[in-house]
């Protein structure tokens, strides 16, 4: 893998389905590149474990992407924490 260059330094990213698979890999890469990442997933245990592993640059929120109310809660959380 190439050297990191901070391509997303200072950016905020939402990674849905971020607890496993491609979402997990994306969250890791975004944090490594300097982003603040909100990981969302229905798998609370795996999502929180990943956020804990990634440290201060990552947070987890439980999120059922099929629920409109859950989307509003996620967006409210993003605004609350990142403006």
mmCIF file of the N, C-alpha and C atoms, coordinates in Angstrom:
data_MODEL
# 
_entry.id   MODEL 
# 
loop_
_atom_site.group_PDB 
_atom_site.id 
_atom_site.type_symbol 
_atom_site.label_atom_id 
_atom_site.label_alt_id 
_atom_site.label_comp_id 
_atom_site.label_asym_id 
_atom_site.label_entity_id 
_atom_site.label_seq_id 
_atom_site.pdbx_PDB_ins_code 
_atom_site.Cartn_x 
_atom_site.Cartn_y 
_atom_site.Cartn_z 
_atom_site.occupancy 
_atom_site.B_iso_or_equiv 
_atom_site.pdbx_formal_charge 
_atom_site.auth_seq_id 
_atom_site.auth_comp_id 
_atom_site.auth_asym_id 
_atom_site.auth_atom_id 
_atom_site.pdbx_PDB_model_num 
ATOM 1   N N  . UNK A 1 1  ? 0.847   -1.168 0.000  1.00 0.00 ? 1  UNK A N  1 
ATOM 2   C CA . UNK A 1 1  ? 0.000   0.000  0.000  1.00 0.00 ? 1  UNK A CA 1 
ATOM 3   C C  . UNK A 1 1  ? 0.895   1.234  0.000  1.00 0.00 ? 1  UNK A C  1 
ATOM 4   N N  . UNK A 1 2  ? 0.469   2.277  -0.673 1.00 0.00 ? 2  UNK A N  1 
ATOM 5   C CA . UNK A 1 2  ? 1.277   3.477  -0.798 1.00 0.00 ? 2  UNK A CA 1 
ATOM 6   C C  . UNK A 1 2  ? 1.263   4.297  0.489  1.00 0.00 ? 2  UNK A C  1 
ATOM 7   N N  . UNK A 1 3  ? 2.225   5.199  0.596  1.00 0.00 ? 3  UNK A N  1 
ATOM 8   C CA . UNK A 1 3  ? 2.324   6.084  1.737  1.00 0.00 ? 3  UNK A CA 1 
ATOM 9   C C  . UNK A 1 3  ? 1.105   6.995  1.812  1.00 0.00 ? 3  UNK A C  1 
ATOM 10  N N  . UNK A 1 4  ? 0.587   7.238  3.006  1.00 0.00 ? 4  UNK A N  1 
ATOM 11  C CA . UNK A 1 4  ? -0.580  8.101  3.192  1.00 0.00 ? 4  UNK A CA 1 
ATOM 12  C C  . UNK A 1 4  ? -0.191  9.554  2.968  1.00 0.00 ? 4  UNK A C  1 
ATOM 13  N N  . UNK A 1 5  ? -1.103  10.327 2.378  1.00 0.00 ? 5  UNK A N  1 
ATOM 14  C CA . UNK A 1 5  ? -0.792  11.731 2.153  1.00 0.00 ? 5  UNK A CA 1 
ATOM 15  C C  . UNK A 1 5  ? -1.859  12.686 2.670  1.00 0.00 ? 5  UNK A C  1 
ATOM 16  N N  . UNK A 1 6  ? -2.801  12.198 3.469  1.00 0.00 ? 6  UNK A N  1 
ATOM 17  C CA . UNK A 1 6  ? -3.786  13.094 4.068  1.00 0.00 ? 6  UNK A CA 1 
ATOM 18  C C  . UNK A 1 6  ? -4.777  13.676 3.085  1.00 0.00 ? 6  UNK A C  1 
ATOM 19  N N  . UNK A 1 7  ? -5.155  12.905 2.092  1.00 0.00 ? 7  UNK A N  1 
ATOM 20  C CA . UNK A 1 7  ? -6.062  13.393 1.046  1.00 0.00 ? 7  UNK A CA 1 
ATOM 21  C C  . UNK A 1 7  ? -7.388  13.912 1.570  1.00 0.00 ? 7  UNK A C  1 
ATOM 22  N N  . UNK A 1 8  ? -7.818  13.421 2.703  1.00 0.00 ? 8  UNK A N  1 
ATOM 23  C CA . UNK A 1 8  ? -9.109  13.869 3.247  1.00 0.00 ? 8  UNK A CA 1 
ATOM 24  C C  . UNK A 1 8  ? -8.938  14.528 4.617  1.00 0.00 ? 8  UNK A C  1 
ATOM 25  N N  . UNK A 1 9  ? -7.750  15.047 4.871  1.00 0.00 ? 9  UNK A N  1 
ATOM 26  C CA . UNK A 1 9  ? -7.469  15.740 6.126  1.00 0.00 ? 9  UNK A CA 1 
ATOM 27  C C  . UNK A 1 9  ? -8.502  16.837 6.349  1.00 0.00 ? 9  UNK A C  1 
ATOM 28  N N  . UNK A 1 10 ? -9.107  16.851 7.541  1.00 0.00 ? 10 UNK A N  1 
ATOM 29  C CA . UNK A 1 10 ? -10.079 17.875 7.878  1.00 0.00 ? 10 UNK A CA 1 
ATOM 30  C C  . UNK A 1 10 ? -11.481 17.627 7.355  1.00 0.00 ? 10 UNK A C  1 
ATOM 31  N N  . UNK A 1 11 ? -11.704 16.553 6.648  1.00 0.00 ? 11 UNK A N  1 
ATOM 32  C CA . UNK A 1 11 ? -13.034 16.219 6.125  1.00 0.00 ? 11 UNK A CA 1 
ATOM 33  C C  . UNK A 1 11 ? -13.759 15.318 7.109  1.00 0.00 ? 11 UNK A C  1 
ATOM 34  N N  . UNK A 1 12 ? -15.074 15.237 6.951  1.00 0.00 ? 12 UNK A N  1 
ATOM 35  C CA . UNK A 1 12 ? -15.913 14.353 7.751  1.00 0.00 ? 12 UNK A CA 1 
ATOM 36  C C  . UNK A 1 12 ? -16.566 13.364 6.800  1.00 0.00 ? 12 UNK A C  1 
ATOM 37  N N  . UNK A 1 13 ? -16.523 12.081 7.159  1.00 0.00 ? 13 UNK A N  1 
ATOM 38  C CA . UNK A 1 13 ? -17.104 11.041 6.313  1.00 0.00 ? 13 UNK A CA 1 
ATOM 39  C C  . UNK A 1 13 ? -18.094 10.204 7.114  1.00 0.00 ? 13 UNK A C  1 
ATOM 40  N N  . UNK A 1 14 ? -19.181 9.839  6.467  1.00 0.00 ? 14 UNK A N  1 
ATOM 41  C CA . UNK A 1 14 ? -20.142 8.892  7.010  1.00 0.00 ? 14 UNK A CA 1 
ATOM 42  C C  . UNK A 1 14 ? -19.967 7.600  6.229  1.00 0.00 ? 14 UNK A C  1 
ATOM 43  N N  . UNK A 1 15 ? -19.704 6.513  6.947  1.00 0.00 ? 15 UNK A N  1 
ATOM 44  C CA . UNK A 1 15 ? -19.560 5.208  6.301  1.00 0.00 ? 15 UNK A CA 1 
ATOM 45  C C  . UNK A 1 15 ? -20.693 4.322  6.789  1.00 0.00 ? 15 UNK A C  1 
ATOM 46  N N  . UNK A 1 16 ? -21.707 4.138  5.941  1.00 0.00 ? 16 UNK A N  1 
ATOM 47  C CA . UNK A 1 16 ? -22.810 3.248  6.286  1.00 0.00 ? 16 UNK A CA 1 
ATOM 48  C C  . UNK A 1 16 ? -22.370 1.815  6.042  1.00 0.00 ? 16 UNK A C  1 
ATOM 49  N N  . UNK A 1 17 ? -22.871 0.903  6.852  1.00 0.00 ? 17 UNK A N  1 
ATOM 50  C CA . UNK A 1 17 ? -22.424 -0.479 6.739  1.00 0.00 ? 17 UNK A CA 1 
ATOM 51  C C  . UNK A 1 17 ? -20.948 -0.588 7.078  1.00 0.00 ? 17 UNK A C  1 
ATOM 52  N N  . UNK A 1 18 ? -20.490 0.273  7.998  1.00 0.00 ? 18 UNK A N  1 
ATOM 53  C CA . UNK A 1 18 ? -19.069 0.388  8.277  1.00 0.00 ? 18 UNK A CA 1 
ATOM 54  C C  . UNK A 1 18 ? -18.494 -0.625 9.243  1.00 0.00 ? 18 UNK A C  1 
ATOM 55  N N  . UNK A 1 19 ? -19.303 -1.509 9.800  1.00 0.00 ? 19 UNK A N  1 
ATOM 56  C CA . UNK A 1 19 ? -18.800 -2.442 10.803 1.00 0.00 ? 19 UNK A CA 1 
ATOM 57  C C  . UNK A 1 19 ? -18.019 -3.605 10.211 1.00 0.00 ? 19 UNK A C  1 
ATOM 58  N N  . UNK A 1 20 ? -18.267 -3.918 8.960  1.00 0.00 ? 20 UNK A N  1 
ATOM 59  C CA . UNK A 1 20 ? -17.652 -5.112 8.359  1.00 0.00 ? 20 UNK A CA 1 
ATOM 60  C C  . UNK A 1 20 ? -17.331 -4.870 6.887  1.00 0.00 ? 20 UNK A C  1 
ATOM 61  N N  . UNK A 1 21 ? -16.537 -5.762 6.333  1.00 0.00 ? 21 UNK A N  1 
ATOM 62  C CA . UNK A 1 21 ? -16.297 -5.805 4.897  1.00 0.00 ? 21 UNK A CA 1 
ATOM 63  C C  . UNK A 1 21 ? -15.734 -4.528 4.304  1.00 0.00 ? 21 UNK A C  1 
ATOM 64  N N  . UNK A 1 22 ? -16.296 -4.119 3.162  1.00 0.00 ? 22 UNK A N  1 
ATOM 65  C CA . UNK A 1 22 ? -15.827 -2.932 2.442  1.00 0.00 ? 22 UNK A CA 1 
ATOM 66  C C  . UNK A 1 22 ? -15.999 -1.676 3.291  1.00 0.00 ? 22 UNK A C  1 
ATOM 67  N N  . UNK A 1 23 ? -17.096 -1.584 4.027  1.00 0.00 ? 23 UNK A N  1 
ATOM 68  C CA . UNK A 1 23 ? -17.310 -0.420 4.885  1.00 0.00 ? 23 UNK A CA 1 
ATOM 69  C C  . UNK A 1 23 ? -16.234 -0.294 5.946  1.00 0.00 ? 23 UNK A C  1 
ATOM 70  N N  . UNK A 1 24 ? -15.868 -1.402 6.545  1.00 0.00 ? 24 UNK A N  1 
ATOM 71  C CA . UNK A 1 24 ? -14.810 -1.425 7.566  1.00 0.00 ? 24 UNK A CA 1 
ATOM 72  C C  . UNK A 1 24 ? -13.483 -0.975 6.967  1.00 0.00 ? 24 UNK A C  1 
ATOM 73  N N  . UNK A 1 25 ? -13.162 -1.511 5.811  1.00 0.00 ? 25 UNK A N  1 
ATOM 74  C CA . UNK A 1 25 ? -11.916 -1.136 5.133  1.00 0.00 ? 25 UNK A CA 1 
ATOM 75  C C  . UNK A 1 25 ? -11.936 0.347  4.752  1.00 0.00 ? 25 UNK A C  1 
ATOM 76  N N  . UNK A 1 26 ? -13.082 0.830  4.310  1.00 0.00 ? 26 UNK A N  1 
ATOM 77  C CA . UNK A 1 26 ? -13.208 2.245  3.936  1.00 0.00 ? 26 UNK A CA 1 
ATOM 78  C C  . UNK A 1 26 ? -13.007 3.147  5.152  1.00 0.00 ? 26 UNK A C  1 
ATOM 79  N N  . UNK A 1 27 ? -13.625 2.788  6.268  1.00 0.00 ? 27 UNK A N  1 
ATOM 80  C CA . UNK A 1 27 ? -13.475 3.584  7.488  1.00 0.00 ? 27 UNK A CA 1 
ATOM 81  C C  . UNK A 1 27 ? -12.016 3.641  7.914  1.00 0.00 ? 27 UNK A C  1 
ATOM 82  N N  . UNK A 1 28 ? -11.341 2.520  7.872  1.00 0.00 ? 28 UNK A N  1 
ATOM 83  C CA . UNK A 1 28 ? -9.921  2.485  8.246  1.00 0.00 ? 28 UNK A CA 1 
ATOM 84  C C  . UNK A 1 28 ? -9.092  3.386  7.336  1.00 0.00 ? 28 UNK A C  1 
ATOM 85  N N  . UNK A 1 29 ? -9.313  3.304  6.046  1.00 0.00 ? 29 UNK A N  1 
ATOM 86  C CA . UNK A 1 29 ? -8.563  4.104  5.090  1.00 0.00 ? 29 UNK A CA 1 
ATOM 87  C C  . UNK A 1 29 ? -8.854  5.596  5.272  1.00 0.00 ? 29 UNK A C  1 
ATOM 88  N N  . UNK A 1 30 ? -10.114 5.945  5.458  1.00 0.00 ? 30 UNK A N  1 
ATOM 89  C CA . UNK A 1 30 ? -10.467 7.351  5.650  1.00 0.00 ? 30 UNK A CA 1 
ATOM 90  C C  . UNK A 1 30 ? -9.800  7.935  6.891  1.00 0.00 ? 30 UNK A C  1 
ATOM 91  N N  . UNK A 1 31 ? -9.788  7.196  7.987  1.00 0.00 ? 31 UNK A N  1 
ATOM 92  C CA . UNK A 1 31 ? -9.112  7.660  9.197  1.00 0.00 ? 31 UNK A CA 1 
ATOM 93  C C  . UNK A 1 31 ? -7.608  7.782  8.933  1.00 0.00 ? 31 UNK A C  1 
ATOM 94  N N  . UNK A 1 32 ? -7.029  6.801  8.265  1.00 0.00 ? 32 UNK A N  1 
ATOM 95  C CA . UNK A 1 32 ? -5.595  6.849  7.959  1.00 0.00 ? 32 UNK A CA 1 
ATOM 96  C C  . UNK A 1 32 ? -5.241  8.046  7.089  1.00 0.00 ? 32 UNK A C  1 
ATOM 97  N N  . UNK A 1 33 ? -6.185  8.493  6.274  1.00 0.00 ? 33 UNK A N  1 
ATOM 98  C CA . UNK A 1 33 ? -5.966  9.631  5.382  1.00 0.00 ? 33 UNK A CA 1 
ATOM 99  C C  . UNK A 1 33 ? -6.363  10.964 6.018  1.00 0.00 ? 33 UNK A C  1 
ATOM 100 N N  . UNK A 1 34 ? -6.778  10.943 7.290  1.00 0.00 ? 34 UNK A N  1 
ATOM 101 C CA . UNK A 1 34 ? -6.997  12.178 8.011  1.00 0.00 ? 34 UNK A CA 1 
ATOM 102 C C  . UNK A 1 34 ? -8.428  12.604 8.257  1.00 0.00 ? 34 UNK A C  1 
ATOM 103 N N  . UNK A 1 35 ? -9.401  11.820 7.841  1.00 0.00 ? 35 UNK A N  1 
ATOM 104 C CA . UNK A 1 35 ? -10.804 12.197 8.027  1.00 0.00 ? 35 UNK A CA 1 
ATOM 105 C C  . UNK A 1 35 ? -11.293 11.861 9.431  1.00 0.00 ? 35 UNK A C  1 
ATOM 106 N N  . UNK A 1 36 ? -12.326 12.572 9.846  1.00 0.00 ? 36 UNK A N  1 
ATOM 107 C CA . UNK A 1 36 ? -13.130 12.209 11.004 1.00 0.00 ? 36 UNK A CA 1 
ATOM 108 C C  . UNK A 1 36 ? -14.236 11.324 10.443 1.00 0.00 ? 36 UNK A C  1 
ATOM 109 N N  . UNK A 1 37 ? -14.470 10.161 11.025 1.00 0.00 ? 37 UNK A N  1 
ATOM 110 C CA . UNK A 1 37 ? -15.395 9.189  10.437 1.00 0.00 ? 37 UNK A CA 1 
ATOM 111 C C  . UNK A 1 37 ? -16.495 8.817  11.421 1.00 0.00 ? 37 UNK A C  1 
ATOM 112 N N  . UNK A 1 38 ? -17.732 8.886  10.929 1.00 0.00 ? 38 UNK A N  1 
ATOM 113 C CA . UNK A 1 38 ? -18.876 8.357  11.659 1.00 0.00 ? 38 UNK A CA 1 
ATOM 114 C C  . UNK A 1 38 ? -19.226 7.026  11.004 1.00 0.00 ? 38 UNK A C  1 
ATOM 115 N N  . UNK A 1 39 ? -19.066 5.962  11.752 1.00 0.00 ? 39 UNK A N  1 
ATOM 116 C CA . UNK A 1 39 ? -19.356 4.612  11.281 1.00 0.00 ? 39 UNK A CA 1 
ATOM 117 C C  . UNK A 1 39 ? -20.780 4.288  11.685 1.00 0.00 ? 39 UNK A C  1 
ATOM 118 N N  . UNK A 1 40 ? -21.597 3.870  10.720 1.00 0.00 ? 40 UNK A N  1 
ATOM 119 C CA . UNK A 1 40 ? -22.960 3.470  11.059 1.00 0.00 ? 40 UNK A CA 1 
ATOM 120 C C  . UNK A 1 40 ? -23.199 2.045  10.589 1.00 0.00 ? 40 UNK A C  1 
ATOM 121 N N  . UNK A 1 41 ? -23.984 1.321  11.380 1.00 0.00 ? 41 UNK A N  1 
ATOM 122 C CA . UNK A 1 41 ? -24.268 -0.080 11.050 1.00 0.00 ? 41 UNK A CA 1 
ATOM 123 C C  . UNK A 1 41 ? -25.337 -0.582 12.016 1.00 0.00 ? 41 UNK A C  1 
ATOM 124 N N  . UNK A 1 42 ? -25.965 -1.682 11.650 1.00 0.00 ? 42 UNK A N  1 
ATOM 125 C CA . UNK A 1 42 ? -26.907 -2.322 12.576 1.00 0.00 ? 42 UNK A CA 1 
ATOM 126 C C  . UNK A 1 42 ? -26.181 -3.241 13.554 1.00 0.00 ? 42 UNK A C  1 
ATOM 127 N N  . UNK A 1 43 ? -24.938 -3.575 13.264 1.00 0.00 ? 43 UNK A N  1 
ATOM 128 C CA . UNK A 1 43 ? -24.148 -4.426 14.147 1.00 0.00 ? 43 UNK A CA 1 
ATOM 129 C C  . UNK A 1 43 ? -23.405 -3.541 15.149 1.00 0.00 ? 43 UNK A C  1 
ATOM 130 N N  . UNK A 1 44 ? -24.049 -3.284 16.272 1.00 0.00 ? 44 UNK A N  1 
ATOM 131 C CA . UNK A 1 44 ? -23.502 -2.372 17.267 1.00 0.00 ? 44 UNK A CA 1 
ATOM 132 C C  . UNK A 1 44 ? -22.171 -2.852 17.828 1.00 0.00 ? 44 UNK A C  1 
ATOM 133 N N  . UNK A 1 45 ? -22.066 -4.119 18.130 1.00 0.00 ? 45 UNK A N  1 
ATOM 134 C CA . UNK A 1 45 ? -20.842 -4.642 18.742 1.00 0.00 ? 45 UNK A CA 1 
ATOM 135 C C  . UNK A 1 45 ? -19.642 -4.472 17.808 1.00 0.00 ? 45 UNK A C  1 
ATOM 136 N N  . UNK A 1 46 ? -19.777 -4.876 16.554 1.00 0.00 ? 46 UNK A N  1 
ATOM 137 C CA . UNK A 1 46 ? -18.662 -4.761 15.607 1.00 0.00 ? 46 UNK A CA 1 
ATOM 138 C C  . UNK A 1 46 ? -18.357 -3.307 15.278 1.00 0.00 ? 46 UNK A C  1 
ATOM 139 N N  . UNK A 1 47 ? -19.393 -2.498 15.135 1.00 0.00 ? 47 UNK A N  1 
ATOM 140 C CA . UNK A 1 47 ? -19.193 -1.087 14.813 1.00 0.00 ? 47 UNK A CA 1 
ATOM 141 C C  . UNK A 1 47 ? -18.502 -0.337 15.929 1.00 0.00 ? 47 UNK A C  1 
ATOM 142 N N  . UNK A 1 48 ? -18.919 -0.558 17.153 1.00 0.00 ? 48 UNK A N  1 
ATOM 143 C CA . UNK A 1 48 ? -18.281 0.118  18.290 1.00 0.00 ? 48 UNK A CA 1 
ATOM 144 C C  . UNK A 1 48 ? -16.851 -0.359 18.466 1.00 0.00 ? 48 UNK A C  1 
ATOM 145 N N  . UNK A 1 49 ? -16.619 -1.650 18.252 1.00 0.00 ? 49 UNK A N  1 
ATOM 146 C CA . UNK A 1 49 ? -15.254 -2.182 18.362 1.00 0.00 ? 49 UNK A CA 1 
ATOM 147 C C  . UNK A 1 49 ? -14.331 -1.515 17.345 1.00 0.00 ? 49 UNK A C  1 
ATOM 148 N N  . UNK A 1 50 ? -14.820 -1.315 16.131 1.00 0.00 ? 50 UNK A N  1 
ATOM 149 C CA . UNK A 1 50 ? -14.010 -0.652 15.112 1.00 0.00 ? 50 UNK A CA 1 
ATOM 150 C C  . UNK A 1 50 ? -13.738 0.796  15.497 1.00 0.00 ? 50 UNK A C  1 
ATOM 151 N N  . UNK A 1 51 ? -14.757 1.512  15.950 1.00 0.00 ? 51 UNK A N  1 
ATOM 152 C CA . UNK A 1 51 ? -14.566 2.906  16.365 1.00 0.00 ? 51 UNK A CA 1 
ATOM 153 C C  . UNK A 1 51 ? -13.551 2.984  17.503 1.00 0.00 ? 51 UNK A C  1 
ATOM 154 N N  . UNK A 1 52 ? -13.641 2.073  18.455 1.00 0.00 ? 52 UNK A N  1 
ATOM 155 C CA . UNK A 1 52 ? -12.679 2.049  19.565 1.00 0.00 ? 52 UNK A CA 1 
ATOM 156 C C  . UNK A 1 52 ? -11.266 1.800  19.034 1.00 0.00 ? 52 UNK A C  1 
ATOM 157 N N  . UNK A 1 53 ? -11.144 0.890  18.090 1.00 0.00 ? 53 UNK A N  1 
ATOM 158 C CA . UNK A 1 53 ? -9.842  0.565  17.497 1.00 0.00 ? 53 UNK A CA 1 
ATOM 159 C C  . UNK A 1 53 ? -9.246  1.773  16.767 1.00 0.00 ? 53 UNK A C  1 
ATOM 160 N N  . UNK A 1 54 ? -10.090 2.519  16.067 1.00 0.00 ? 54 UNK A N  1 
ATOM 161 C CA . UNK A 1 54 ? -9.601  3.636  15.258 1.00 0.00 ? 54 UNK A CA 1 
ATOM 162 C C  . UNK A 1 54 ? -9.315  4.886  16.079 1.00 0.00 ? 54 UNK A C  1 
ATOM 163 N N  . UNK A 1 55 ? -9.827  4.960  17.291 1.00 0.00 ? 55 UNK A N  1 
ATOM 164 C CA . UNK A 1 55 ? -9.495  6.060  18.183 1.00 0.00 ? 55 UNK A CA 1 
ATOM 165 C C  . UNK A 1 55 ? -10.357 7.294  17.997 1.00 0.00 ? 55 UNK A C  1 
ATOM 166 N N  . UNK A 1 56 ? -9.798  8.433  18.388 1.00 0.00 ? 56 UNK A N  1 
ATOM 167 C CA . UNK A 1 56 ? -10.549 9.688  18.464 1.00 0.00 ? 56 UNK A CA 1 
ATOM 168 C C  . UNK A 1 56 ? -11.103 10.163 17.128 1.00 0.00 ? 56 UNK A C  1 
ATOM 169 N N  . UNK A 1 57 ? -10.562 9.704  16.037 1.00 0.00 ? 57 UNK A N  1 
ATOM 170 C CA . UNK A 1 57 ? -11.028 10.141 14.714 1.00 0.00 ? 57 UNK A CA 1 
ATOM 171 C C  . UNK A 1 57 ? -12.297 9.421  14.269 1.00 0.00 ? 57 UNK A C  1 
ATOM 172 N N  . UNK A 1 58 ? -12.759 8.443  15.047 1.00 0.00 ? 58 UNK A N  1 
ATOM 173 C CA . UNK A 1 58 ? -13.931 7.665  14.634 1.00 0.00 ? 58 UNK A CA 1 
ATOM 174 C C  . UNK A 1 58 ? -14.956 7.587  15.756 1.00 0.00 ? 58 UNK A C  1 
ATOM 175 N N  . UNK A 1 59 ? -16.218 7.583  15.348 1.00 0.00 ? 59 UNK A N  1 
ATOM 176 C CA . UNK A 1 59 ? -17.332 7.360  16.266 1.00 0.00 ? 59 UNK A CA 1 
ATOM 177 C C  . UNK A 1 59 ? -18.263 6.347  15.613 1.00 0.00 ? 59 UNK A C  1 
ATOM 178 N N  . UNK A 1 60 ? -19.057 5.688  16.431 1.00 0.00 ? 60 UNK A N  1 
ATOM 179 C CA . UNK A 1 60 ? -20.038 4.731  15.924 1.00 0.00 ? 60 UNK A CA 1 
ATOM 180 C C  . UNK A 1 60 ? -21.437 5.169  16.321 1.00 0.00 ? 60 UNK A C  1 
ATOM 181 N N  . UNK A 1 61 ? -22.395 4.915  15.416 1.00 0.00 ? 61 UNK A N  1 
ATOM 182 C CA . UNK A 1 61 ? -23.803 5.116  15.725 1.00 0.00 ? 61 UNK A CA 1 
ATOM 183 C C  . UNK A 1 61 ? -24.586 3.937  15.146 1.00 0.00 ? 61 UNK A C  1 
ATOM 184 N N  . UNK A 1 62 ? -25.485 3.384  15.963 1.00 0.00 ? 62 UNK A N  1 
ATOM 185 C CA . UNK A 1 62 ? -26.357 2.314  15.470 1.00 0.00 ? 62 UNK A CA 1 
ATOM 186 C C  . UNK A 1 62 ? -27.284 2.916  14.418 1.00 0.00 ? 62 UNK A C  1 
ATOM 187 N N  . UNK A 1 63 ? -27.428 2.206  13.296 1.00 0.00 ? 63 UNK A N  1 
ATOM 188 C CA . UNK A 1 63 ? -28.191 2.786  12.181 1.00 0.00 ? 63 UNK A CA 1 
ATOM 189 C C  . UNK A 1 63 ? -28.780 1.689  11.305 1.00 0.00 ? 63 UNK A C  1 
ATOM 190 N N  . UNK A 1 64 ? -30.091 1.645  11.274 1.00 0.00 ? 64 UNK A N  1 
ATOM 191 C CA . UNK A 1 64 ? -30.811 0.789  10.327 1.00 0.00 ? 64 UNK A CA 1 
ATOM 192 C C  . UNK A 1 64 ? -31.128 1.662  9.121  1.00 0.00 ? 64 UNK A C  1 
ATOM 193 N N  . UNK A 1 65 ? -30.370 1.495  8.053  1.00 0.00 ? 65 UNK A N  1 
ATOM 194 C CA . UNK A 1 65 ? -30.480 2.366  6.876  1.00 0.00 ? 65 UNK A CA 1 
ATOM 195 C C  . UNK A 1 65 ? -31.840 2.285  6.194  1.00 0.00 ? 65 UNK A C  1 
ATOM 196 N N  . UNK A 1 66 ? -32.668 1.322  6.551  1.00 0.00 ? 66 UNK A N  1 
ATOM 197 C CA . UNK A 1 66 ? -34.004 1.234  5.958  1.00 0.00 ? 66 UNK A CA 1 
ATOM 198 C C  . UNK A 1 66 ? -35.020 2.138  6.669  1.00 0.00 ? 66 UNK A C  1 
ATOM 199 N N  . UNK A 1 67 ? -34.586 2.778  7.754  1.00 0.00 ? 67 UNK A N  1 
ATOM 200 C CA . UNK A 1 67 ? -35.484 3.608  8.552  1.00 0.00 ? 67 UNK A CA 1 
ATOM 201 C C  . UNK A 1 67 ? -35.224 5.094  8.300  1.00 0.00 ? 67 UNK A C  1 
ATOM 202 N N  . UNK A 1 68 ? -36.252 5.802  7.857  1.00 0.00 ? 68 UNK A N  1 
ATOM 203 C CA . UNK A 1 68 ? -36.123 7.239  7.626  1.00 0.00 ? 68 UNK A CA 1 
ATOM 204 C C  . UNK A 1 68 ? -35.796 7.976  8.924  1.00 0.00 ? 68 UNK A C  1 
ATOM 205 N N  . UNK A 1 69 ? -36.424 7.579  10.015 1.00 0.00 ? 69 UNK A N  1 
ATOM 206 C CA . UNK A 1 69 ? -36.151 8.223  11.306 1.00 0.00 ? 69 UNK A CA 1 
ATOM 207 C C  . UNK A 1 69 ? -34.695 8.003  11.728 1.00 0.00 ? 69 UNK A C  1 
ATOM 208 N N  . UNK A 1 70 ? -34.159 6.831  11.438 1.00 0.00 ? 70 UNK A N  1 
ATOM 209 C CA . UNK A 1 70 ? -32.760 6.553  11.773 1.00 0.00 ? 70 UNK A CA 1 
ATOM 210 C C  . UNK A 1 70 ? -31.823 7.441  10.962 1.00 0.00 ? 70 UNK A C  1 
ATOM 211 N N  . UNK A 1 71 ? -32.156 7.696  9.700  1.00 0.00 ? 71 UNK A N  1 
ATOM 212 C CA . UNK A 1 71 ? -31.345 8.601  8.881  1.00 0.00 ? 71 UNK A CA 1 
ATOM 213 C C  . UNK A 1 71 ? -31.319 9.997  9.495  1.00 0.00 ? 71 UNK A C  1 
ATOM 214 N N  . UNK A 1 72 ? -32.461 10.464 9.972  1.00 0.00 ? 72 UNK A N  1 
ATOM 215 C CA . UNK A 1 72 ? -32.508 11.791 10.584 1.00 0.00 ? 72 UNK A CA 1 
ATOM 216 C C  . UNK A 1 72 ? -31.634 11.839 11.823 1.00 0.00 ? 72 UNK A C  1 
ATOM 217 N N  . UNK A 1 73 ? -31.660 10.784 12.617 1.00 0.00 ? 73 UNK A N  1 
ATOM 218 C CA . UNK A 1 73 ? -30.842 10.720 13.834 1.00 0.00 ? 73 UNK A CA 1 
ATOM 219 C C  . UNK A 1 73 ? -29.355 10.740 13.485 1.00 0.00 ? 73 UNK A C  1 
ATOM 220 N N  . UNK A 1 74 ? -28.967 10.022 12.436 1.00 0.00 ? 74 UNK A N  1 
ATOM 221 C CA . UNK A 1 74 ? -27.565 10.010 12.002 1.00 0.00 ? 74 UNK A CA 1 
ATOM 222 C C  . UNK A 1 74 ? -27.137 11.394 11.533 1.00 0.00 ? 74 UNK A C  1 
ATOM 223 N N  . UNK A 1 75 ? -27.975 12.048 10.733 1.00 0.00 ? 75 UNK A N  1 
ATOM 224 C CA . UNK A 1 75 ? -27.632 13.373 10.228 1.00 0.00 ? 75 UNK A CA 1 
ATOM 225 C C  . UNK A 1 75 ? -27.557 14.387 11.372 1.00 0.00 ? 75 UNK A C  1 
ATOM 226 N N  . UNK A 1 76 ? -28.478 14.283 12.329 1.00 0.00 ? 76 UNK A N  1 
ATOM 227 C CA . UNK A 1 76 ? -28.435 15.156 13.496 1.00 0.00 ? 76 UNK A CA 1 
ATOM 228 C C  . UNK A 1 76 ? -27.135 14.956 14.291 1.00 0.00 ? 76 UNK A C  1 
ATOM 229 N N  . UNK A 1 77 ? -26.699 13.706 14.406 1.00 0.00 ? 77 UNK A N  1 
ATOM 230 C CA . UNK A 1 77 ? -25.463 13.408 15.116 1.00 0.00 ? 77 UNK A CA 1 
ATOM 231 C C  . UNK A 1 77 ? -24.253 14.012 14.387 1.00 0.00 ? 77 UNK A C  1 
ATOM 232 N N  . UNK A 1 78 ? -24.253 13.917 13.071 1.00 0.00 ? 78 UNK A N  1 
ATOM 233 C CA . UNK A 1 78 ? -23.161 14.513 12.293 1.00 0.00 ? 78 UNK A CA 1 
ATOM 234 C C  . UNK A 1 78 ? -23.084 16.016 12.517 1.00 0.00 ? 78 UNK A C  1 
ATOM 235 N N  . UNK A 1 79 ? -24.222 16.674 12.435 1.00 0.00 ? 79 UNK A N  1 
ATOM 236 C CA . UNK A 1 79 ? -24.253 18.132 12.616 1.00 0.00 ? 79 UNK A CA 1 
ATOM 237 C C  . UNK A 1 79 ? -23.825 18.494 14.049 1.00 0.00 ? 79 UNK A C  1 
ATOM 238 N N  . UNK A 1 80 ? -24.318 17.744 15.023 1.00 0.00 ? 80 UNK A N  1 
ATOM 239 C CA . UNK A 1 80 ? -23.989 18.032 16.423 1.00 0.00 ? 80 UNK A CA 1 
ATOM 240 C C  . UNK A 1 80 ? -22.493 17.945 16.677 1.00 0.00 ? 80 UNK A C  1 
ATOM 241 N N  . UNK A 1 81 ? -21.852 16.939 16.120 1.00 0.00 ? 81 UNK A N  1 
ATOM 242 C CA . UNK A 1 81 ? -20.431 16.702 16.400 1.00 0.00 ? 81 UNK A CA 1 
ATOM 243 C C  . UNK A 1 81 ? -19.469 17.416 15.444 1.00 0.00 ? 81 UNK A C  1 
ATOM 244 N N  . UNK A 1 82 ? -19.940 17.729 14.242 1.00 0.00 ? 82 UNK A N  1 
ATOM 245 C CA . UNK A 1 82 ? -19.005 18.260 13.232 1.00 0.00 ? 82 UNK A CA 1 
ATOM 246 C C  . UNK A 1 82 ? -19.466 19.549 12.564 1.00 0.00 ? 82 UNK A C  1 
ATOM 247 N N  . UNK A 1 83 ? -20.608 20.075 12.969 1.00 0.00 ? 83 UNK A N  1 
ATOM 248 C CA . UNK A 1 83 ? -21.086 21.335 12.404 1.00 0.00 ? 83 UNK A CA 1 
ATOM 249 C C  . UNK A 1 83 ? -21.691 21.211 11.035 1.00 0.00 ? 83 UNK A C  1 
# 
